Amino acid sequence: MLPRDVRRVVIAASAGGTSTFAAVGPIEIDVAPFQATSFVRSVLDAATVERVLLLGTFYRHGAGWKFRTEGQGYEFDLAGPAGSYAVEVA
């Protein structure tokens, strides 16, 4: 369980080395509450030169959580987008 002051959780993926997500192909995201059926299904399939993809964000909405598919890609390594969230990558 997350502390109440956590307002959002960003899910990102990084291709290793100099690889890009063009080699990965479509990425399917399914989000479901516990063991219930999926309530969000997204497919991200337009990546070309991206080495990092922000897949989605969980964010607090009232007393619960919602999920938003992002699909934002970056051509550089994970340190760039992580830094915009005040996260250091070693």
C-alpha positions in Angstrom: 0.0 0.0 0.0 1.3 3.4 -0.9 1.5 6.3 1.5 -1.4 8.8 1.2 1.0 11.6 0.0 1.9 9.6 -3.1 -0.3 11.2 -5.9 0.9 9.3 -9.0 3.0 6.3 -10.1 4.6 6.4 -13.6 5.3 3.1 -15.4 8.2 3.3 -17.8 10.2 0.8 -19.9 13.7 1.1 -21.3 15.3 -0.8 -24.1 18.7 -2.2 -23.2 21.9 -0.8 -24.7 21.4 0.9 -28.0 18.3 -1.1 -28.9 15.0 0.7 -29.7 11.4 -0.2 -29.2 11.0 -0.7 -33.0 12.6 -4.2 -32.4 10.1 -4.9 -29.6 6.9 -4.6 -31.5 3.5 -3.8 -30.0 3.3 -3.5 -26.2 0.0 -4.5 -24.7 -1.1 -3.0 -21.3 -3.8 -4.5 -19.3 -4.9 -3.0 -16.0 -7.3 -4.8 -13.7 -8.5 -4.4 -10.1 -7.1 -7.4 -8.2 -8.5 -10.5 -9.9 -11.4 -9.0 -11.8 -11.5 -8.7 -15.6 -9.4 -6.0 -17.3 -10.9 -2.5 -17.1 -8.2 -0.8 -19.2 -6.5 -2.4 -22.3 -4.1 -0.4 -24.4 -1.7 -1.3 -27.2 1.3 0.9 -28.0 2.6 0.0 -31.4 4.0 3.0 -33.1 7.5 3.1 -31.6 10.4 3.5 -34.0 13.6 5.1 -32.6 12.5 5.4 -29.0 14.8 3.8 -26.3 12.5 4.8 -23.4 8.7 4.6 -23.3 6.4 6.1 -20.6 3.7 3.4 -20.7 1.2 4.8 -18.3 0.4 6.6 -15.1 -1.6 5.6 -12.1 -3.0 8.7 -10.3 -5.1 9.4 -7.3 -8.7 10.5 -8.1 -10.8 11.2 -5.1 -10.6 8.2 -2.8 -9.4 5.8 -5.5 -6.9 5.5 -8.4 -7.2 5.8 -12.1 -4.9 4.8 -14.9 -4.0 6.8 -18.0 -2.1 5.3 -20.9 0.8 7.6 -22.0 2.8 6.1 -24.9 5.4 9.0 -24.7 8.7 8.0 -26.2 12.2 9.3 -25.9 15.3 8.7 -28.1 17.7 9.0 -25.2 18.4 6.8 -22.2 16.3 6.5 -19.0 18.2 9.2 -17.1 16.5 11.9 -19.2 12.9 11.2 -18.5 13.6 9.9 -14.9 15.2 13.2 -14.1 12.0 15.1 -14.9 10.4 13.0 -12.1 13.3 13.7 -9.7 14.6 10.1 -10.0 18.3 9.5 -10.3 19.5 6.6 -12.6 22.8 5.1 -11.7 
